[in-house]
Amino acid sequence: MNELSELVEQLENPEIELEAALVLYEKGVQLSGSIQKTLESAEQRVAQVAADGSVIDERGPEDDT
């Protein structure tokens, strides 16, 4: 998310060259898509927990010793 914010900040610079702006824009679109997928995954996990009370731990089993 911070990386996307930094890209936006760079794009807002009025002195940026067109080619550089296009490269930054493309990176921003890719990052935005990745962030959207992460958000959708989190929303699905929250919905599942809310629906049936189950807890999903994608980190794997933890050693309690």
C-alpha positions as CSV (number, residue, x, y, z in Angstrom):
1,M,0.0,0.0,0.0
2,N,2.9,2.4,0.8
3,E,4.4,1.6,-2.5
4,L,1.2,2.6,-4.3
5,S,1.1,5.8,-2.4
6,E,4.6,6.6,-3.4
7,L,3.8,6.0,-7.0
8,V,0.9,8.3,-6.8
9,E,3.1,11.0,-5.2
10,Q,5.6,10.6,-8.1
11,L,2.9,10.8,-10.7
12,E,1.6,14.1,-9.2
13,N,4.9,15.7,-9.9
14,P,4.3,18.2,-12.8
15,E,7.8,17.8,-14.0
16,I,7.7,14.0,-14.6
17,E,8.4,12.8,-18.2
18,L,5.7,11.1,-20.1
19,E,7.5,7.8,-20.4
20,A,8.3,7.7,-16.7
21,A,4.7,8.5,-15.9
22,L,3.5,5.6,-18.1
23,V,5.9,3.2,-16.4
24,L,4.7,4.4,-12.9
25,Y,1.1,4.2,-14.0
26,E,1.5,0.6,-15.2
27,K,3.2,-0.4,-11.9
28,G,0.4,1.3,-10.0
29,V,-2.3,-0.6,-11.9
30,Q,-0.5,-3.9,-11.1
31,L,-0.1,-3.0,-7.5
32,S,-3.8,-2.0,-7.3
33,G,-4.8,-5.3,-8.7
34,S,-2.7,-7.2,-6.2
35,I,-4.1,-5.1,-3.3
36,Q,-7.6,-5.7,-4.5
37,K,-7.0,-9.5,-4.6
38,T,-5.6,-9.4,-1.0
39,L,-8.6,-7.3,0.1
40,E,-11.1,-9.7,-1.5
41,S,-9.3,-12.7,0.2
42,A,-9.5,-11.0,3.6
43,E,-13.2,-10.2,3.1
44,Q,-13.9,-13.9,2.2
45,R,-12.1,-15.0,5.4
46,V,-14.0,-12.5,7.5
47,A,-17.3,-13.6,6.0
48,Q,-16.5,-17.3,6.6
49,V,-15.6,-16.6,10.3
50,A,-18.8,-14.5,10.7
51,A,-20.9,-17.2,9.1
52,D,-19.8,-20.3,11.0
53,G,-17.4,-19.2,13.6
54,S,-14.5,-21.2,12.1
55,V,-11.0,-19.8,12.2
56,I,-8.7,-20.1,9.2
57,D,-5.0,-20.1,10.0
58,E,-3.0,-20.0,6.7
59,R,0.3,-19.9,8.7
60,G,0.1,-23.6,9.5
61,P,0.2,-25.3,12.8
62,E,2.1,-23.5,15.6
63,D,4.2,-25.2,18.3
64,D,2.8,-24.3,21.7
65,T,5.8,-25.7,23.6
